[in-house]
Amino acid sequence: MLRKTLFGWMAMLLLAGCTSDQQFRPENLAKRDLDFVTDTHIQQLDTLLKSLMKKLYLRNPRELSKTADATIESRIDLIFSLPPPLIFDELGGKESIDAMLLGLDPEYQGDRVFAVMVGLAGMLDQAYDNKEEFFILDTLDQQKLYNSARNLEVLAWRLKTRVDTNGTLLLLTNHLDPADPNLSFERLFGKMIALQDNLAMIVSQRNGRTINLILHGLATSFLAI
């Protein structure tokens, strides 16, 4: 058994050396398997968030026009080029859930897409304790990860239901025309929810701690992170 285990580890090391030479960093020696998994989840979330932000601007170009000389790329870079926490003067210092609520307030006159995305990205950052990379001494809270997944569900629902005084949606997302449906927003949210739920389960099993579950569909308000 020991001999097989040693051969297994040797094979893994050789495979890693053959495929990841250019990606190896000395810092990686201070990482566990869970840290690599967590880093991958964070990278995937960032990719999905950027795609969501771009789609929201394309569906709601009036929001982009509220900021002089702004482009979709410049607004995306403004969020994702900064380390957490994400705090901006144009949002009155509001972040995380408060920024999302601001963006979906019928009285708000600013860039709703920016407010929602600052809030969403900040809320997810908080689920990872505002860390952009994980190492052996870092820890994760399975409940925060689980709650963030429920908050994604709440946001997806609110985007489809929040309207102004004229009954017009504050932000357009899915296009439900039977002749030409577009459910790309649903798919993006579904992927992010699955990522957070998956990692919450992994961390729960690793920590030996249970998650306080909420029955599917019952979360209609944002949960604390």
Sine and cosine of phi, psi and omega as CSV:
sin_phi,cos_phi,sin_psi,cos_psi,sin_omega,cos_omega
0.00,0.00,-0.71,0.70,0.00,-1.00
-0.88,0.47,-0.67,0.75,0.00,-1.00
-0.89,0.46,-0.66,0.75,0.02,-1.00
-0.90,0.43,-0.64,0.77,0.00,-1.00
-0.89,0.45,-0.69,0.72,0.00,-1.00
-0.89,0.45,-0.67,0.74,0.03,-1.00
-0.89,0.45,-0.61,0.80,0.02,-1.00
-0.89,0.46,-0.70,0.71,0.02,-1.00
-0.91,0.41,-0.64,0.77,0.02,-1.00
-0.89,0.46,-0.66,0.75,0.01,-1.00
-0.90,0.44,-0.66,0.75,0.01,-1.00
-0.90,0.44,-0.67,0.75,-0.01,-1.00
-0.91,0.40,-0.65,0.76,0.03,-1.00
-0.90,0.43,-0.66,0.75,0.01,-1.00
-0.90,0.44,-0.68,0.73,0.01,-1.00
-0.89,0.45,-0.64,0.76,0.00,-1.00
-0.92,0.40,-0.55,0.83,-0.03,-1.00
-0.98,0.21,-0.48,0.88,-0.14,-0.99
-0.95,-0.30,-0.28,0.96,-0.17,-0.98
-0.79,-0.61,0.34,0.94,-0.03,-1.00
-0.81,0.59,-0.70,0.71,-0.08,-1.00
-0.96,0.27,-0.30,0.95,-0.03,-1.00
-0.99,-0.12,-0.18,0.98,-0.07,-1.00
-0.94,0.35,0.69,-0.72,0.10,-1.00
-0.75,-0.67,0.56,-0.83,0.04,-1.00
-0.82,0.57,-0.53,0.85,0.00,-1.00
-0.88,0.48,-0.43,0.90,-0.04,-1.00
-0.91,0.42,-0.33,0.94,0.03,-1.00
-0.93,0.37,-0.30,0.96,0.01,-1.00
-0.99,-0.17,0.42,0.91,-0.01,-1.00
-0.87,-0.49,0.58,-0.82,0.16,-0.99
-0.99,-0.11,0.12,-0.99,0.06,-1.00
-0.83,0.56,-0.67,0.74,-0.02,-1.00
-0.89,0.47,-0.56,0.83,0.01,-1.00
-0.92,0.40,-0.66,0.75,0.05,-1.00
-0.90,0.44,-0.66,0.75,0.03,-1.00
-0.89,0.46,-0.70,0.71,0.00,-1.00
-0.89,0.45,-0.71,0.71,0.02,-1.00
-0.85,0.53,-0.65,0.76,0.00,-1.00
-0.91,0.41,-0.66,0.75,0.05,-1.00
-0.87,0.49,-0.70,0.71,-0.01,-1.00
-0.88,0.47,-0.68,0.73,0.01,-1.00
-0.89,0.45,-0.67,0.74,0.02,-1.00
-0.92,0.40,-0.63,0.77,0.04,-1.00
-0.88,0.48,-0.70,0.72,0.01,-1.00
-0.86,0.51,-0.68,0.74,0.02,-1.00
-0.89,0.46,-0.69,0.72,-0.01,-1.00
-0.93,0.37,-0.63,0.78,0.02,-1.00
-0.90,0.43,-0.67,0.74,0.04,-1.00
-0.89,0.46,-0.65,0.76,0.03,-1.00
-0.90,0.43,-0.66,0.75,0.02,-1.00
-0.89,0.46,-0.70,0.71,-0.02,-1.00
-0.89,0.46,-0.68,0.73,0.02,-1.00
-0.88,0.47,-0.70,0.71,-0.01,-1.00
-0.90,0.44,-0.63,0.78,0.01,-1.00
-0.90,0.44,-0.65,0.76,0.03,-1.00
-0.92,0.38,-0.63,0.78,0.01,-1.00
-0.91,0.42,-0.57,0.82,0.02,-1.00
-0.99,0.15,-0.36,0.93,-0.08,-1.00
-0.73,-0.68,0.90,0.44,-0.09,-1.00
-0.88,0.48,-0.41,0.91,0.01,-1.00
-0.88,0.47,-0.48,0.88,-0.01,-1.00
-0.93,0.37,-0.63,0.77,0.01,-1.00
-0.91,0.41,-0.58,0.81,-0.06,-1.00
-0.94,0.34,-0.18,0.98,0.00,-1.00
-0.96,0.27,-0.23,0.97,0.01,-1.00
-0.90,-0.43,0.86,-0.52,-0.07,-1.00
-0.87,0.50,0.73,-0.69,0.08,-1.00
0.88,0.47,0.29,0.96,0.00,-1.00
-0.98,0.18,0.56,-0.83,0.17,-0.99
-0.84,-0.54,0.26,-0.97,0.04,-1.00
-0.86,0.51,-0.68,0.73,-0.04,-1.00
-0.91,0.42,-0.64,0.76,-0.03,-1.00
-0.93,0.38,-0.58,0.81,0.02,-1.00
-0.95,0.32,-0.61,0.79,0.06,-1.00
-0.91,0.42,-0.72,0.69,-0.01,-1.00
-0.88,0.48,-0.57,0.82,-0.02,-1.00
-0.88,0.48,-0.55,0.83,0.02,-1.00
-1.00,0.10,-0.74,0.67,-0.20,-0.98
-1.00,-0.02,0.00,1.00,0.09,-1.00
-1.00,-0.09,-0.08,1.00,-0.04,-1.00
-0.96,-0.28,0.57,-0.82,0.10,-0.99
-0.97,0.23,0.45,-0.89,0.07,-1.00
-0.94,0.34,0.40,-0.92,0.04,1.00
-0.98,0.19,0.46,-0.89,-0.04,-1.00
-1.00,-0.06,0.96,-0.29,-0.03,-1.00
-0.76,-0.66,0.81,-0.59,-0.05,-1.00
-0.77,-0.63,0.65,-0.76,0.00,-1.00
-0.88,0.48,-0.59,0.80,-0.06,-1.00
-0.92,0.40,-0.26,0.97,0.07,-1.00
-0.97,-0.23,0.21,0.98,0.00,-1.00
0.91,0.41,0.43,0.90,-0.01,-1.00
0.98,0.19,0.03,1.00,0.00,-1.00
-0.95,0.32,0.60,-0.80,0.00,-1.00
-0.63,-0.78,0.14,-0.99,0.07,-1.00
0.76,0.65,-0.76,-0.65,-0.08,-1.00
-0.87,0.50,-0.63,0.78,0.00,-1.00
-0.89,0.47,-0.60,0.80,0.03,-1.00
-0.94,0.35,-0.62,0.78,0.06,-1.00
-0.89,0.45,-0.69,0.73,0.02,-1.00
-0.89,0.46,-0.60,0.80,0.04,-1.00
-0.89,0.46,-0.73,0.69,-0.02,-1.00
-0.89,0.45,-0.39,0.92,-0.01,-1.00
-0.95,-0.32,0.31,0.95,0.09,-1.00
-1.00,0.05,0.85,-0.53,-0.03,-1.00
-0.83,0.55,-0.39,0.92,-0.03,-1.00
-1.00,0.06,-0.19,0.98,-0.07,-1.00
-0.95,0.32,0.73,-0.69,-0.06,-1.00
-0.96,-0.27,-0.08,1.00,-0.05,-1.00
-1.00,0.08,-0.20,-0.98,-0.01,-1.00
-0.96,0.29,0.97,-0.24,-0.06,-1.00
-0.92,0.40,-0.63,0.77,-0.01,-1.00
-0.87,0.49,-0.72,0.70,0.00,-1.00
-0.88,0.47,-0.71,0.70,-0.01,-1.00
-0.88,0.48,-0.72,0.70,-0.01,-1.00
-0.90,0.44,-0.69,0.72,-0.06,-1.00
-0.95,0.30,-0.60,0.80,0.11,-0.99
-0.86,0.50,-0.70,0.71,0.01,-1.00
-0.91,0.43,-0.70,0.72,-0.02,-1.00
-0.91,0.41,-0.75,0.67,0.01,-1.00
-0.89,0.46,-0.65,0.76,0.01,-1.00
-0.92,0.39,-0.62,0.78,0.04,-1.00
-0.89,0.45,-0.67,0.74,0.03,-1.00
-0.93,0.36,-0.59,0.81,0.10,-0.99
-0.85,0.53,-0.68,0.74,-0.01,-1.00
-0.90,0.45,-0.54,0.84,0.04,-1.00
-0.89,0.45,-0.39,0.92,0.04,-1.00
-0.95,-0.30,0.40,0.92,0.01,-1.00
0.81,0.58,0.56,0.83,0.04,-1.00
0.85,0.53,0.45,0.89,0.07,-1.00
-0.99,-0.16,0.64,-0.77,0.02,-1.00
-0.99,-0.14,-0.21,0.98,0.01,-1.00
-0.46,-0.89,0.55,-0.83,-0.09,-1.00
-0.89,-0.45,0.57,-0.82,0.02,-1.00
-0.74,-0.67,0.04,-1.00,-0.21,-0.98
-0.86,0.52,-0.49,0.87,-0.03,-1.00
-1.00,0.00,-0.10,1.00,0.01,-1.00
-0.99,0.13,0.48,-0.88,0.01,-1.00
-0.80,-0.60,0.35,-0.94,0.06,-1.00
-0.83,-0.56,0.50,-0.87,0.03,-1.00
-0.95,-0.32,0.91,-0.41,-0.05,-1.00
-0.88,0.48,-0.52,0.85,-0.02,-1.00
-0.94,0.33,-0.61,0.79,0.05,-1.00
-0.88,0.47,-0.68,0.73,0.00,-1.00
-0.90,0.44,-0.69,0.73,0.02,-1.00
-0.90,0.44,-0.72,0.70,-0.01,-1.00
-0.88,0.47,-0.60,0.80,0.01,-1.00
-0.90,0.43,-0.57,0.82,0.05,-1.00
-0.91,0.41,-0.65,0.76,0.05,-1.00
-0.92,0.39,-0.59,0.81,0.04,-1.00
-0.91,0.42,-0.56,0.83,0.10,-1.00
-0.89,0.46,-0.65,0.76,0.04,-1.00
-0.90,0.44,-0.68,0.74,0.00,-1.00
-0.89,0.45,-0.69,0.72,0.01,-1.00
-0.89,0.45,-0.70,0.72,0.01,-1.00
-0.85,0.52,-0.65,0.76,0.02,-1.00
-0.92,0.38,-0.69,0.72,-0.03,-1.00
-0.91,0.41,-0.60,0.80,0.04,-1.00
-0.87,0.49,-0.51,0.86,-0.02,-1.00
-1.00,0.06,-0.18,0.98,-0.13,-0.99
-0.82,-0.57,-0.32,0.95,-0.06,-1.00
-0.97,0.24,0.84,-0.54,-0.05,-1.00
-0.80,-0.60,0.30,-0.95,0.06,-1.00
-1.00,0.04,-0.16,-0.99,-0.06,-1.00
-0.92,0.40,-0.31,0.95,0.03,-1.00
-1.00,-0.07,0.05,1.00,0.00,-1.00
0.99,0.13,0.22,0.98,0.01,-1.00
-1.00,-0.04,0.69,-0.73,0.01,-1.00
-0.85,0.53,0.68,-0.74,0.01,-1.00
-0.92,0.40,-0.63,0.78,0.04,-1.00
-0.68,-0.73,0.73,-0.68,0.04,-1.00
-1.00,0.08,0.66,-0.75,0.07,-1.00
-0.79,-0.62,-0.97,-0.22,-0.07,-1.00
-0.91,0.42,0.55,-0.83,0.07,-1.00
-0.96,-0.28,0.93,-0.37,-0.17,-0.98
-0.98,-0.20,0.31,0.95,0.05,-1.00
-0.87,0.50,0.87,-0.49,-0.03,-1.00
-0.82,0.58,-0.48,0.88,-0.02,-1.00
-0.98,0.18,-0.38,0.93,-0.04,-1.00
-0.47,-0.88,0.92,0.38,-0.05,-1.00
-0.95,0.31,0.51,-0.86,0.05,-1.00
-0.66,-0.75,0.96,-0.26,-0.03,-1.00
-0.93,-0.36,0.47,0.88,-0.06,-1.00
-0.90,0.44,-0.52,0.86,0.04,-1.00
-0.91,0.41,-0.66,0.75,0.04,-1.00
-0.86,0.50,-0.65,0.76,-0.02,-1.00
-0.92,0.39,-0.65,0.76,0.02,-1.00
-0.89,0.45,-0.73,0.69,0.02,-1.00
-0.89,0.45,-0.64,0.77,0.02,-1.00
-0.87,0.50,-0.65,0.76,0.02,-1.00
-0.91,0.41,-0.68,0.74,-0.01,-1.00
-0.92,0.38,-0.65,0.76,0.04,-1.00
-0.88,0.47,-0.68,0.73,0.00,-1.00
-0.90,0.44,-0.65,0.76,0.03,-1.00
-0.87,0.50,-0.74,0.68,-0.05,-1.00
-0.93,0.37,-0.66,0.75,0.02,-1.00
-0.91,0.42,-0.65,0.76,0.00,-1.00
-0.89,0.46,-0.73,0.68,-0.01,-1.00
-0.94,0.35,-0.59,0.81,0.05,-1.00
-0.86,0.51,-0.65,0.76,0.01,-1.00
-0.92,0.39,-0.67,0.74,0.02,-1.00
-0.88,0.47,-0.73,0.68,-0.02,-1.00
-0.91,0.41,-0.63,0.77,0.02,-1.00
-0.87,0.50,-0.70,0.72,0.02,-1.00
-0.92,0.38,-0.62,0.78,0.00,-1.00
-0.93,0.37,-0.64,0.77,-0.02,-1.00
-0.99,0.12,-0.25,0.97,-0.05,-1.00
0.93,0.36,0.50,0.87,-0.02,-1.00
-0.83,-0.55,0.57,-0.82,-0.03,-1.00
-1.00,0.06,0.31,-0.95,0.05,-1.00
-0.96,-0.28,0.70,-0.71,0.10,-1.00
-0.98,0.22,0.98,-0.22,-0.13,-0.99
-0.99,0.12,0.49,-0.87,0.10,-0.99
-0.89,-0.45,0.75,-0.66,-0.02,-1.00
-0.85,0.52,0.65,-0.76,-0.07,-1.00
-0.82,0.58,0.77,-0.64,0.06,-1.00
1.00,0.01,-0.10,1.00,-0.05,-1.00
-1.00,-0.04,-0.23,0.97,-0.01,-1.00
-1.00,0.09,0.97,-0.26,0.01,-1.00
-0.92,-0.40,-0.09,1.00,0.09,-1.00
-0.84,-0.55,0.48,-0.88,0.00,-1.00
-0.91,0.42,0.63,-0.78,0.00,-1.00
-0.99,-0.12,0.53,-0.85,0.02,-1.00
-0.91,0.41,0.59,-0.81,0.03,-1.00
-0.92,-0.38,0.00,0.00,0.00,0.00
